[in-house]
Amino acid sequence: MGTLPPPGVQKSPESSLEKKVYSIVDSFKEYLPVANDRNRLGFNLYKYVKGEGDHPSIIVKNAKVEIKGISEKELAEKLSAEIKKIS
């Protein structure tokens, strides 16, 4: 019995809002060591930028991400500042 190959994934264009938000979260990988946590946080921040989600201070608290070397409040402030730059 064989396995099927994984499905193909299309990358988002560099100029897309989604790519910009996920890039912001990836820039904080020193504070967010788990890749899946960064993806979850990126998804929630993308929803916030689109007007569907909560403020970053609430997202960081509720996303239950593993944070190292910085407090939740400081991370939320840094994320808010970066989001304002792209909005």
N, C-alpha and C positions, 0 to 999 in steps of 0.2 A: 504494500500500500504506500503510495507516494503522497507528498504534500504539494499543495498548490503554491505558486509564487505569491508574494505579497502584492496587494494592489498598488498601482502607480499613484504617485502623489505629485500634484502640481504645486510648484512654489508660487507664492504671492509675488506680484511685481514689487520692486523696491520702493516705488512711489505710493503704494497702497497704504491706507490708514492702518490696516491690520498688521502689516509688516513693520510699520513704525512703532506700534504699541508693543509688539512682541520683542522688537529690538531693544526697546527701553528696558523691559524686564530682563532680557539677557545681559544687559550691561551691569546688572546688579547680581551677577552669578557668584561673586565673592561672598555675598550675604545670603544667597539662596542656593545652597549646594545641590539640592535635589532637582533634577531636570523636570520631573513631572510637576513639582510645585511651581516652577517657573511657568510651565504651560498653563496650569490652572489659574495662576495669577494673571497671566497675559490675557486669557480668555475673559476673565472678569473685568479687567481694565478696558478691554476692547468694548465690552458691553457698556461700560461707564461712558466712554468717549462717544458712543453712538446714542447716549441718552437713555439707556435701558437699565443701567446698573447703579450700584451704590458708590459713594465717595471712596477714594482710596483708603482713607483711614478705617472705614468699615470693612472694606474688602480684605485688607491685610489681616484684620482681626478674625474675620469669619472664614477665610480660606484655609486656615489651619496649616500654614506652610511652616517649614523648618527654617528659622532665621538664626544666623550666626554672626556675631561681631557687631550687631547694631540692634537698637530697640525697635519694636513695632511702630512706635510713633515716629521715630526718625526715618524709617524706611518709607512710611506713608507720606511724610513730608517731601522726601526726595522724589518719590514717584509722582506726587501731585505737581511738583515743580517741572518735571520733565514732560508730563502730559500737557501742561499749559503751553509749553514751547511748540508743540505740534498742533494744538487746537487753533 
